[in-house]
Amino acid sequence: MACVGCSSGTNGKAAGCKSNGGCSTGGCNRMNTYDWISVLDIEDPMPSPWVEVSFKNGSHKEFYRRENYQEVITGDWVVVETASGYDVGTITLSGDLVKLQMKKKNVAEERVIYKVIRLASDRDLDHMRQAREMEKLALIKGRVIARSLNLDMKLGDIEFQSDLRKATFFYTADKRIDFRELVRLFAKEFHVKIEMRQIGARQETARIGGIGSCGRELCCSTWLSDFKTVVTSAARYQNLAINQTKLSGQCGRLKCCLNYELDVYMESLNRFPMEIETLRSGLGVANLFKTDIFRGVMYYELETSGKGKETQIFGMSPEQVREHKAKNDRGEIPKDFGKPIPVANLSGQPVEEDAGYADVTGEIELPDDRKKRNRNRGIRNKPNSYQDRPSGPSSSDSGQKRPENNRSNQDRNIDQPRGNNRPNPRSGPPRPQQNRPPHPDQRRRNPPPDRSDRDKNRFNPPPSSN
């Protein structure tokens, strides 16, 4: 059986598992049905006239009728009829198992009208590979055209027919889309017959495929064919945290695997008493904290009053809970909860003995050197104003005297406080005064000088002394 679902192989031959095109179980095929009759090499004296053909690595399957003279078996590439031309696919199921598959999918025998033409030749396989190579580029162009028309839709996948006469566009949308103009542009761009088919989010993920959070291929793209409704209560029954991110799959809906073990959990919950949230005793009121279905234990949290008392959590079996609840209903309040199951012993690991160590929290306080280190660090980074001080020996050296300072107190800068190494901006030399030009607005405010006398002297020179 050819491994047509392996993405790392070509021509139906898997490159990853080194099966060289044959698989005993067919587990790597996409949406594959195990044909155990063909594996056992059992000859059917009355062969079935129907076969199941898979297209595009199992993205969709159809049933076809074959003639008696045609000798085709499971795994053969065949050319089949379509509504507009022909297509190339591989036979995934043949014989009497096809009838069971048709009954499962509610397909009547009268509805199978198309036939198997012949076995596919090398030229037919080349046309099929050419059609598969065109799909990626066509998907990019189709998304660009749909975005240019401002259509609220998403193109998920494209499938070309092997004879390149028809292309089916699969899209998802929240509401109805008027794609009449879109179909005209697609037909003008790709020169083929266009078919638009709307699918849901789960069908889109099944066609594209991927890896789930469990590390395996998605169930919808490998074996799951019918999608059942998944509700949030399925997670609550299984004691799962209601986290939308973890409970959602790649399609954005709740994971289908939440329904796989739901029936087992529902049967196990019947052994536990229902609606017993609180229990009363002389120690206080205990509220239901958690129900462990696998261990068969119900955990209760005992309310404590006062400061310094920790919350006590203990476990009880369903029989103990029913017995204690019956006493509370009769108005009896027992002294304690009997012999509860310790939480520490539930794991099955031996409890460590007390080594004799005491909790010294609050008894020994270590000095905090953080503030001192920060102070010293700040002093080092401060600038030194006494840069002109001569670098002489320190005063602590014995036998040497500190040089006398002949400067008087009047010469010292009185404005600078003691103990501060920062330079005083007032003690510096005075800045030279610069004659700045007046502001342009100031020029406008001052009246212009009177130049009448100067003009008179300029045009009327004084009379000469002669």
Rosetta blueprint (number, residue, H / E / L):
1 M L
2 A L
3 C L
4 V L
5 G L
6 C L
7 S L
8 S L
9 G L
10 T E
11 N L
12 G L
13 K E
14 A L
15 A L
16 G L
17 C L
18 K L
19 S L
20 N L
21 G L
22 G L
23 C L
24 S L
25 T L
26 G L
27 G L
28 C L
29 N L
30 R L
31 M L
32 N L
33 T L
34 Y L
35 D L
36 W H
37 I H
38 S H
39 V H
40 L L
41 D L
42 I L
43 E L
44 D L
45 P L
46 M L
47 P L
48 S L
49 P L
50 W E
51 V E
52 E E
53 V E
54 S E
55 F E
56 K L
57 N L
58 G L
59 S L
60 H E
61 K E
62 E E
63 F E
64 Y E
65 R E
66 R L
67 E L
68 N L
69 Y L
70 Q L
71 E L
72 V L
73 I L
74 T L
75 G L
76 D L
77 W E
78 V E
79 V E
80 V E
81 E E
82 T E
83 A L
84 S L
85 G E
86 Y E
87 D E
88 V E
89 G E
90 T E
91 I E
92 T E
93 L E
94 S E
95 G L
96 D L
97 L H
98 V H
99 K H
100 L H
101 Q H
102 M H
103 K H
104 K H
105 K L
106 N L
107 V L
108 A L
109 E H
110 E H
111 R H
112 V L
113 I L
114 Y L
115 K E
116 V E
117 I E
118 R E
119 L E
120 A L
121 S L
122 D H
123 R H
124 D H
125 L H
126 D H
127 H H
128 M H
129 R H
130 Q H
131 A H
132 R H
133 E H
134 M H
135 E H
136 K H
137 L H
138 A H
139 L H
140 I H
141 K H
142 G H
143 R H
144 V H
145 I H
146 A H
147 R H
148 S H
149 L L
150 N L
151 L L
152 D L
153 M L
154 K E
155 L E
156 G E
157 D E
158 I E
159 E E
160 F E
161 Q L
162 S L
163 D L
164 L L
165 R L
166 K E
167 A E
168 T E
169 F E
170 F E
171 Y E
172 T E
173 A L
174 D L
175 K L
176 R L
177 I L
178 D L
179 F L
180 R H
181 E H
182 L H
183 V H
184 R H
185 L H
186 F H
187 A H
188 K H
189 E H
190 F H
191 H L
192 V L
193 K E
194 I E
195 E E
196 M E
197 R E
198 Q E
199 I L
200 G L
201 A H
202 R H
203 Q H
204 E H
205 T H
206 A H
207 R H
208 I H
209 G L
210 G L
211 I E
212 G L
213 S L
214 C L
215 G L
216 R L
217 E E
218 L L
219 C H
220 C H
221 S H
222 T H
223 W L
224 L L
225 S L
226 D L
227 F L
228 K L
229 T L
230 V L
231 V L
232 T L
233 S H
234 A H
235 A H
236 R H
237 Y H
238 Q L
239 N L
240 L L
241 A L
242 I L
243 N L
244 Q H
245 T H
246 K H
247 L H
248 S E
249 G L
250 Q L
251 C L
252 G L
253 R L
254 L E
255 K L
256 C H
257 C H
258 L H
259 N H
260 Y L
261 E L
262 L H
263 D H
264 V H
265 Y H
266 M H
267 E H
268 S H
269 L H
270 N L
271 R L
272 F L
273 P L
274 M L
275 E L
276 I L
277 E L
278 T E
279 L E
280 R E
281 S E
282 G L
283 L L
284 G E
285 V E
286 A E
287 N E
288 L E
289 F E
290 K E
291 T E
292 D E
293 I L
294 F L
295 R L
296 G L
297 V E
298 M E
299 Y E
300 Y E
301 E E
302 L E
303 E L
304 T L
305 S L
306 G L
307 K L
308 G L
309 K L
310 E L
311 T L
312 Q E
313 I E
314 F E
315 G E
316 M E
317 S L
318 P H
319 E H
320 Q H
321 V H
322 R H
323 E H
324 H H
325 K H
326 A H
327 K H
328 N H
329 D H
330 R L
331 G L
332 E L
333 I L
334 P L
335 K L
336 D L
337 F L
338 G L
339 K L
340 P L
341 I E
342 P L
343 V L
344 A L
345 N L
346 L L
347 S L
348 G L
349 Q L
350 P L
351 V L
352 E L
353 E L
354 D L
355 A L
356 G L
357 Y L
358 A L
359 D L
360 V L
361 T L
362 G L
363 E L
364 I L
365 E L
366 L L
367 P L
368 D L
369 D L
370 R H
371 K H
372 K H
373 R H
374 N H
375 R H
376 N H
377 R H
378 G H
379 I H
380 R H
381 N H
382 K L
383 P L
384 N L
385 S L
386 Y L
387 Q L
388 D L
389 R L
390 P L
391 S L
392 G L
393 P L
394 S L
395 S L
396 S L
397 D L
398 S L
399 G L
400 Q L
401 K L
402 R L
403 P L
404 E L
405 N L
406 N L
407 R L
408 S L
409 N L
410 Q L
411 D L
412 R L
413 N L
414 I L
415 D L
416 Q L
417 P L
418 R L
419 G L
420 N L
421 N L
422 R L
423 P L
424 N L
425 P H
426 R H
427 S H
428 G L
429 P L
430 P L
431 R L
432 P L
433 Q L
434 Q L
435 N L
436 R L
437 P L
438 P L
439 H L
440 P H
441 D H
442 Q H
443 R H
444 R H
445 R H
446 N L
447 P L
448 P L
449 P L
450 D L
451 R L
452 S H
453 D H
454 R H
455 D H
456 K H
457 N H
458 R H
459 F H
460 N L
461 P L
462 P L
463 P L
464 S L
465 S L
466 N L
